[in-house]
């Protein structure tokens, strides 16, 4: 139980662990039961948190700001209005604001996490409020609701009521909230976060120095004091106040250093039936990769470029087979799986087109979007709707889920490379080691006269 719990906590505070785990997490994911990281329960020392000595080049763009543009310290935060840790850190940020006054400004960027179903709408509402000059009023209302720990506090009707309470023009609010550029602004913030390695929430850059998670005031203070010293030294050297932030980050890194290649995991060969589901890649493969995945799982989305690289590198030798494992704590995962498998009923290529749209727009998963994408893919809409709600599709997904437990694929994404288990969104090098080994074995068998199966 402890290991599953810690993985969920890590996602919310920014320590990304590789793949999403099920079971206990499903029982404890509501806002009514605040998650607690055992490491955070202990009073943190006043020393700066690890990693804060490295400066990153964090551009501000058009993000909402609070404080003077010429402040000595700029705190850029990536946050999620439904994340309990983002709510918890609000008091710390207020303390910083009180103690440092005009020396500090705050910049807010959006990163609604996929496991928080109400977060995307809240983020859009905040942007719509920003269009009317009331971002911070809406920000405060949303986090008051977050910290109330009421499970329905951020439902759409409650969020809309907040918009009315702060005096927004509701017709303009709805128009701005649903505008394509609003969703794009969120995706742009998330893309910048991913580039910087800010993979969880809350995540901060203080004059470019990273602070990950809802750290105590003393940890923030240590970083702020160090950055004040940098700022004062720059000003003393002749840097103009209006140019200070750009000067402080100009030599910063654009992203975290690439992790060293990981060796292939120890052999855990299992006899895994690929089934008759969606597949892509080689028609006569030497290596079959069976993947259990979830359309709302952030790690499943993260591994997609790696799978594309595998298919491009081994186009004549590797086939990837999809099997469904929609996790219980992802509310959009099961409806998405049904929509995708209903597309599969109309052709393997239709499934993969739907698959691509779902992962490309993972933060927008909804019944309205599934229908929009079904039209875009060119499905027979009436048949697709019928299949989507059919017992047959539900049974196919249930069968995949049940078989996942049987072979030990207990989280997503899980892979079997000719039966060899790889767990999580591992880098290309990890897959490459396993694939190359299986191709060598296949070549040896072919030389001995073994016939290649179709």
N, C-alpha and C positions, 0 to 999 in steps of 0.2 A: 504493500500500500504506500509506503513512504516514497518509493522511487517514482511511482506514477504521479503522486501529489507534487513532488519537487519539480517534475518536468513542466507541469502547468504553471507553477509559480515562476519558473524561469522564463517562460514565454512572456508573462506580463511585466517582468522587471528587466528584460533585455538580455538575459543569458540564454541564448538559443542553444538547445541541446541536440537538435538533429532530426527528431521526428515526434509526432504527437502520440500520446498514449491514451488508452481508453479506460474503462471500468470506473475506478474510484473518482476520477476526474468528473465524470458525469454526475456524480452525487453531490459535488461540492462547488459547482461553477456559478451559482447564482450570486447576485449582489447581496442577497440577504445573509450570506455567510462569508465574511471577509476572509480571504486567503492570507495565510501567515507564513512567511519564509523564516525557518528557524534561525538562519544567519542574521536576519534583520531584527529578531527579537532581542538580540544582545546589543547593548549600547556600543555604538561604533567609536573608535578612537578619532581624535581630531586630525589625524594625518590625512592628507589628500588621498582619495580613492585611487586604486591601481588604474593606470592608463591615462590619468589626467595630466601627466607630464608631456604628452604628445599633443601637438597643435594640429587641428584639421581646418581646412579651408571651407567654411560653412557660409555659403551665400544666403542672404536674407530674402531676396526677391521682393514680392509684394505681400509678404506675410504680415498679419496684424501685429502691431507693436504697442507696448505700454512703457512710457518713460522717455527721457530726452534722447534724441538722435545722437547727441554728442557725449552720451554717458561713457564713462571709462570702461565699464564692464557690460557686455551684451550676453544675455543668457537666452539661447535658442532651445526651445523645448519641443520634442515630438511627443504628442500625447493622444489619448483615446478617452472620450468622455464617459465610456462605460468601464474602463479599466479601474479596478479598486485601488491599485497602487498610485495611479494618477490622481485619484481623489484624495488619497492619504497624504500626498506630498504638497497639497495646496496650502496647508498651514505653514509648512516650511518656507514656501515661496513668499507667503505674506510676511513671515518673519524677516526674510532677506530684504523685502521691500521696505519694511519699517526701519531696519537697522542701517541700510546702505543708501536709502533715499535716492537722490538724483545721480548718484554714482552708477546706478544699475538701470538697465532697461531690459524688458522681457519681450521675446518674440515667440509666437506660437505657430507650430506647424502640425498638420494632421497626420495621424497614422491609426485609423480605426482598424483594430485587429479582427481577423475573420471569426474568431470564437466569440465575439461580442456582437450579437445580432442587431442591437439598437444603436451601435456606435456610428455606422455610416450615415444614418438619417440625422443623428445629432450633429455630426460634422457638417453636413450640408446645411442644416438649420443655422449653425454658427456662421457659416460663410454668407448665407442670406442676410443674417443680421448685420454682418460686417458691411454689406452693400449699403446699408442704411445708417452706418456709423455707430452701430451698437454691438460690436463683436464682444467686447469685454463684459457688457451687461449680460449677454446671452451665455457667455463662457461661465460666468459666476452662477447663473441659474442652473445650468446643466450640471455643474459640479456639486451644487447644493443637492440636486436630485440624486446624483451618484452617491454622495456621502450619506444620503438618507437610508441606503441599503434596502430600499423597497424594490422588489423584483420588477415592478411595472413602471418605475419612476421615469424611464426614458422612452416609453412607448410613444408612438407618433402623436397621439392626441394630447399627451402631457407636454411634449416638446412644443407643439403648436400653441398650447395654452401659455407657455412661457413667452413665446413670441408676442402674443397679444398683451401679456402683462407688461412687457417693456416698451409697449407702444409702437410696434412695427406696423407698417402698412401691409396688411395681410395678403392683399392681392399681389403686391409686388414681391412679398416674402415667398409665396408659393411659386411664383414665376421664377424667381432667382434660385430657389431651392431645387427646382426640377430642371434647371438649365444645364445643357451638356457641359458648359464650361465650369460649372460648380463641381461636377464629378471629376472633370479633368484636373482641376486645381488640387483635389485630394490625391489623385493618382500621381501628380507631379511631386507633391510633398513626400509621398511614399517612395517614389523612385529615388529622390534625393536621399532619403533615410537609408534605403537599401545600399546605395553607393557608398555612404559613409559608414556602413556597418551598424547603423542604429536600428537594430532588428526587433526591438521590443519597446514597451512603454512603461513608465516615462523614460525618456532619453534626453540628455542635456548636453549642450556644448557651450562652455563659458569662455568667451573670447577664443573659441576654437578648442578648448580643453574638454575632453569627454568626462561626463559623470553619468553613469548608467544606473537607473533605478531610483526608487523612493528613498534616497539616502537621508540620514539625519542632518540637521542644520550644521553641525560641526564639520561634516564632510564638505558640504557646500562652502562653508566659511573658509576652510583651508584653501580651496581652489580659488575662490574670489579674492582672497588676500594676495595670493601669488599673482593673479592676473592684474590686480591693482598695482602691484609693483612693476609689472611689465608696462602697463599703461603710463604710469608716472615717468618711467624711464624714457619711453617713447616721446612723451610730451616735452620732457626736459631736453631731448635731443633736437627739438624743433618741429616735430610732427604736429600738424594742425588738428584741432579737436574734430573737425568735420571729416577728417581722413583717418581718424584713429583706428576704428574697427577694421577697415580694409588693410591698414598697415599691420595690425596685429595678426591677421590671418593670411597675409599675402604669401608667405612661404610655407603654409600648412599643407599637410597631406590631403589629397583629394579622396582618399579612402583608406581602409585598414590594409595592412600588408596581407598578401595572399597566404593562406595557411599552407604548411608543407604538405606535399602529397602523402596520402595515407595508404598504407599497405592494405592489400586485400585481406578481408577477415579470415579467420581460421576456417577450414573446410567444415561445412555442416550440410552435406549433401542429403537431400530428401527427395522422395519420389512424389513430385507435385504434378497433378493433372492440369494442363493449361485450360481445359474446357473448350467450349465452342463459342466463346464470347468474342468481343472486338479484338482485332489484331492489326499490327502494322509492321512493315519491314520486309525482310526476305521471304520469298515464296517457298524456298527450300533451305531453311536455316540450319546452320551447324549449332547455333546457340539460340535457345528460347528463353526469354526473360519474362516470367510471370509476375505481374505487378498487382498488388492490392493497394487501392488508392481511394481517396475521398475528395470530392470536388471543392470542399470548403477548407480542407486542411492546408495551412500555409506552407508546410514542408513539402507537401505533394506538388504545390505550385512551384516551389523553389527548385525542385529536382527536374522540372520539365525541360529547361535548357540542356541539362546533362543528358537526358534521354534523347533529345534531338541530336546532340553531338555524337552519341553512340550510334544512332541510325545512319548518320552521315559518314562516320568513320568505318562502320562495318555493314554497309548497305547490302552486301551480297551474303552476309553470314548470320545476321542477327534479326530475330523477330521479337517484338514486344507484344505481350498479350495482357489485356486489361481485365481485372476482376474487381468487383465492387466491395468496398468496406466502409460505408458511411457511418462515421462514429456518432454515438448518441448525443454527445455534447455539442455537435455542430448542427444546428436546427435546419440549415439549408442543404445539408449533405444528402439526405434521403430524397427530397423532392428533385434535386439536381440529378441524382443517380437514375431516378425513374424517367426523367425527361431525356437523359442521354441514351438510356437503354431503349426507350420508345423510338428514338431516332435510329438506333441500330436495327430495329425491326424493318426499317426501310432501306437498309444498306450499310455495309461496314464503313464506307466512306462518309456516310451521313453522320455516323457516330463520331468519327474523328474530327469532323468539322464542328460539331456541337461541343465536343471535348475541348477543342482549341479555343472556342469562344468563351466557354465557362472558366477556363484557367486564365485567359487574357483579361477577363472582367470579374475576377473572383469576389471582389467587394460589392458586386451588384447582383448577386444571385437572388432571383425572385421569380415568381410565377409569370409576371409580366415579361420579364427578360427572356425566360425560356421560350415563351410564345414568339417573342420578337426574333429570337435566334432561329427558331424552327422555321419561320417564314424565310429568314435570310439563307438558311441552308437549303431551302427548296423542298421541305417535307410536305406530304399530304397532311394538312393541318388537322382535319377532322379525324383521320386515322391515328395520327400522333397523339391527339388528346385522349382518344379512346384507349390506346395502348398504354399511355402513361399511367392511367388509373386502373389498369387491368390486374387481376390476380396473378396472371402469368408473369408480368414484369416484377411484381412484388416477390413472387416465388424465386425468380432468377437471382434477385439481389440477396434474398435471404439465404439461398443456396451458397452463393459466393461468401457471404458472411460466415456461415456455419463452417464451410470448408477452410476458411482462413484460420479459425480456431483449431481446427483439426491438424493443420500443418504447422501451426505456431506463428502465423502472421497476426500478431496481437496488437499491432499499431500501424499507422500509416505515415509514409509509404513503406511497404515491405516488398522485397524482391526475391525471386528465386532464379538464379542464373544456371540453367541446366540442373536445377535442384539445389544449388549452393545458395544459402541464405545471406542476404545483405539487408540490414535493417537501417532505415532512415534515408534522409536526403544527402547521401554521400557524394563526394566529388567524383569527377570523371575518372581520375586515376585509380580510385578504388574499384570501380566497375571494370576498368580496363584490365587490371590484374586478373580478375575472375574470368572475364571473357576470353582473354588470350590463352589462359590455361585450358578452358573448355574447347577452344578452337584447335589447340594442339592435340587434345585427346580425340576430338572428332576426326582430325586428319589421319591420326594413327589408325583409327578404326576403319576409315575409308580405304586406306592402303591395304588393310587386311581383307578387304572385300565386303565389309559390312555395307548393306544398302542404305542409302539416305532416305529417311522417311519424308513424305511430302509435308 
